[in-house]
C-alpha cells in the first residue's frame, strides 16, 4: 500500500485546475468531476493491494529535483540512479543501459505526480511490475519524466509544473502524454524510456521528437 492515503479531489480543486488549463468546467459540474478523479485515484491503492505480499521496498532511494538550468525542456520530474544488485542483474540484457520512467508509473521511494498537483506529497513504497523487471534485467533507472495532466493530452502544455518543450525547437510541442520520455531519449539523456499509450501517448511524442516509439499489442 502507499505510505500515505491518496488525497481526495474537491470541487474547488477541479475548478482551479479548469481555470489553469482553460477547460471551462462549471461550478455545477465540478463535484461530479471531483468524484470521478477521486475514484480513479483509488484505483492506484487497489492495485497496490493486489501485491500486498511483496514488492515493498524499505531501503532509502535518493532522488533530486533538477532546476531549470539542468532541465531546460522541463522533461524530467526527478533524477535518480537506481540499480539492482546481484549477478543476474549485472549480466542482464539491459546491463549498462539507462531507462527513464514516465511519471504515471510508480517507482518506490520516488515522488509520483502523474502530471498533477493532486498527488503532491505521494511517494509510493512499491515498484510497478515493469520497473521490477527492468531492474532485474540490469537496467539503471535514471529518473522520472514529466507527463501531461493525468495523461489526458496529446500535446505538452498541461503538466501542472510547466510546459514540456520540444527537444529541437523551444515553444513547440513535444507531443503527449509521454512528453518527457520522448524528449530525454531524443536528447540522449537516457538510452530508452517508458511511456504508456491508449490514444497516442507513445506515438505522438515519438513522432514529434524524432525517435522510435513502440506501442505493444
C-alpha positions as CSV (number, residue, x, y, z in Angstrom):
1,X,0.0,0.0,0.0
2,X,1.1,3.6,-0.5
3,X,2.8,5.1,2.6
4,X,0.0,7.7,2.8
5,X,-3.6,7.7,1.5
6,X,-4.0,9.5,-1.8
7,X,-5.8,12.8,-1.4
8,X,-9.4,13.2,-2.4
9,X,-10.2,15.8,-5.1
10,X,-12.7,18.6,-4.2
11,X,-14.9,20.7,-6.4
12,X,-12.6,23.6,-5.7
13,X,-9.6,21.6,-6.9
14,X,-11.4,20.9,-10.1
15,X,-12.4,24.5,-10.6
16,X,-8.8,25.7,-10.0
17,X,-7.5,23.1,-12.5
18,X,-10.2,24.0,-15.0
19,X,-9.1,27.7,-14.8
20,X,-5.4,26.8,-15.1
21,X,-6.0,24.6,-18.2
22,X,-8.8,26.6,-19.8
23,X,-11.3,23.7,-19.6
24,X,-14.4,25.7,-18.8
25,X,-15.9,23.4,-16.2
26,X,-18.8,24.9,-14.4
27,X,-19.3,25.1,-10.7
28,X,-22.4,22.9,-11.0
29,X,-20.4,20.2,-12.8
30,X,-17.3,20.4,-10.7
31,X,-18.5,18.0,-7.9
32,X,-19.1,15.2,-10.4
33,X,-15.6,15.7,-11.9
34,X,-14.2,15.6,-8.4
35,X,-15.9,12.3,-7.7
36,X,-14.5,10.8,-11.0
37,X,-11.0,11.9,-10.2
38,X,-11.2,10.5,-6.6
39,X,-12.5,7.2,-7.9
40,X,-9.7,6.9,-10.5
41,X,-7.1,7.8,-7.8
42,X,-8.4,4.9,-5.6
43,X,-7.5,2.5,-8.4
44,X,-3.8,3.1,-7.6
45,X,-4.5,1.9,-4.0
46,X,-6.4,-1.1,-5.2
47,X,-3.6,-2.2,-7.5
48,X,-1.1,-1.8,-4.6
49,X,-3.4,-4.1,-2.5
50,X,-3.2,-6.9,-5.1
51,X,0.6,-7.0,-4.4
52,X,0.4,-6.8,-0.6
53,X,2.5,-9.9,-0.1
54,X,5.6,-8.5,-1.7
55,X,7.3,-5.8,-3.8
56,X,7.5,-3.3,-0.9
57,X,10.8,-1.5,-0.5
58,X,12.2,-0.2,2.7
59,X,15.7,1.0,1.7
60,X,16.3,4.6,1.0
61,X,16.4,5.7,-2.6
62,X,17.9,9.0,-3.4
63,X,16.4,11.5,-5.9
64,X,17.0,15.1,-6.9
65,X,14.6,17.6,-8.5
66,X,16.5,19.3,-11.3
67,X,16.4,23.0,-11.6
68,X,15.6,24.9,-14.8
69,X,19.3,25.1,-15.8
70,X,19.6,21.3,-15.7
71,X,16.2,20.7,-17.1
72,X,15.5,23.4,-19.8
73,X,13.0,21.4,-21.7
74,X,11.2,20.5,-18.5
75,X,11.3,16.8,-19.4
76,X,12.5,15.4,-16.0
77,X,10.3,15.2,-13.0
78,X,13.2,14.0,-10.9
79,X,16.6,12.3,-11.4
80,X,17.7,9.0,-9.8
81,X,20.4,6.4,-10.1
82,X,18.6,3.1,-9.1
83,X,20.2,-0.3,-10.0
84,X,19.6,-3.8,-8.8
85,X,22.4,-5.8,-7.2
86,X,23.3,-9.4,-7.8
87,X,24.9,-11.4,-10.6
88,X,21.7,-11.9,-12.6
89,X,21.1,-8.1,-12.9
90,X,24.8,-7.4,-13.6
91,X,24.7,-9.8,-16.6
92,X,21.2,-9.0,-17.7
93,X,20.3,-7.9,-21.2
94,X,19.9,-4.2,-20.1
95,X,23.1,-4.0,-18.1
96,X,24.7,-0.6,-18.6
97,X,21.5,0.9,-20.1
98,X,19.8,3.9,-18.6
99,X,16.0,3.9,-18.6
100,X,13.7,6.8,-17.8
101,X,10.2,6.1,-16.3
102,X,7.1,8.0,-17.3
103,X,5.7,9.7,-14.1
104,X,2.5,7.7,-14.3
105,X,4.4,4.6,-13.3
106,X,5.3,4.0,-9.6
107,X,8.9,3.8,-8.5
108,X,9.4,3.0,-4.8
109,X,10.8,5.9,-2.8
110,X,10.5,8.4,-5.6
111,X,7.8,11.2,-5.9
112,X,4.8,10.4,-8.1
113,X,2.8,13.2,-9.7
114,X,1.2,11.9,-12.9
115,X,1.4,15.5,-14.2
116,X,-0.9,16.7,-11.4
117,X,-0.8,18.6,-8.1
118,X,-3.4,16.1,-6.8
119,X,-0.6,13.7,-5.9
120,X,1.6,16.2,-4.2
121,X,3.4,14.5,-1.3
122,X,2.7,11.0,-2.5
123,X,5.8,8.7,-2.6
124,X,5.0,5.0,-3.5
125,X,6.6,2.3,-1.4
126,X,6.4,-0.3,-4.3
127,X,7.8,-0.6,-7.8
128,X,5.4,-1.2,-10.7
129,X,6.0,-4.7,-12.2
130,X,7.6,-3.2,-15.3
131,X,10.2,-1.4,-13.1
132,X,10.9,-4.6,-11.2
133,X,11.6,-6.4,-14.4
134,X,13.8,-3.6,-15.8
135,X,15.9,-3.7,-12.7
136,X,16.1,-7.5,-12.8
137,X,17.3,-7.2,-16.4
138,X,20.2,-4.9,-15.3
139,X,18.8,-1.5,-16.3
140,X,19.6,1.7,-14.4
141,X,16.5,3.8,-13.6
142,X,17.9,7.3,-14.3
143,X,14.8,9.3,-13.4
144,X,11.1,10.0,-13.8
145,X,9.8,12.0,-16.8
146,X,7.0,14.6,-16.9
147,X,3.7,13.6,-18.4
148,X,0.6,15.5,-19.2
149,X,-2.0,16.3,-16.5
150,X,-3.3,12.8,-15.6
151,X,-2.1,11.7,-19.0
152,X,-5.1,13.3,-20.7
153,X,-3.4,15.3,-23.5
154,X,-1.7,14.6,-26.8
155,X,0.2,17.9,-26.6
156,X,2.8,19.0,-24.0
157,X,1.2,22.0,-22.3
158,X,-1.0,20.7,-19.5
159,X,1.6,19.4,-16.9
160,X,1.0,21.1,-13.6
161,X,4.6,22.3,-13.2
162,X,5.5,23.7,-16.6
163,X,5.1,23.0,-20.3
164,X,7.5,20.4,-21.8
165,X,9.4,21.8,-24.7
166,X,10.1,20.2,-28.0
167,X,13.8,19.0,-27.9
168,X,14.6,20.6,-31.2
169,X,12.7,23.9,-31.0
170,X,11.6,25.8,-27.9
171,X,7.9,26.8,-27.9
172,X,6.8,23.8,-29.9
173,X,5.1,20.7,-28.8
174,X,6.9,17.6,-27.7
175,X,3.7,15.5,-28.0
176,X,1.9,13.7,-25.2
177,X,1.1,12.3,-23.0
178,X,4.6,10.7,-22.5
179,X,6.1,14.1,-23.3
180,X,9.2,14.0,-21.1
181,X,10.0,10.4,-22.1
182,X,10.2,11.4,-25.8
183,X,12.4,14.4,-25.0
184,X,15.0,12.7,-22.8
185,X,15.5,9.9,-25.4
186,X,15.8,12.4,-28.3
187,X,18.4,14.4,-26.4
188,X,20.4,11.3,-25.4
189,X,19.8,11.9,-21.7
190,X,18.5,8.3,-21.4
191,X,19.0,5.3,-23.6
192,X,15.3,4.5,-23.5
193,X,12.2,5.5,-21.7
194,X,8.9,4.0,-20.7
195,X,5.6,5.5,-21.9
196,X,2.0,4.4,-21.9
197,X,-0.3,4.6,-25.0
198,X,-4.0,4.2,-25.2
199,X,-4.7,7.0,-27.7
200,X,-1.3,8.1,-29.0
201,X,0.7,8.8,-25.8
202,X,3.8,7.0,-27.0
203,X,3.3,7.5,-30.8
204,X,2.7,11.3,-30.6
205,X,5.9,12.1,-28.6
206,X,8.0,9.7,-30.7
207,X,6.8,11.4,-33.9
208,X,7.3,15.0,-32.7
209,X,10.6,14.3,-31.0
210,X,12.1,12.3,-34.0
211,X,12.6,9.0,-32.2
212,X,11.3,5.4,-32.4
213,X,8.3,4.6,-30.1
214,X,6.8,1.1,-29.7
215,X,3.2,0.5,-28.6
216,X,3.0,-3.2,-27.8
217,X,-0.1,-5.1,-28.9
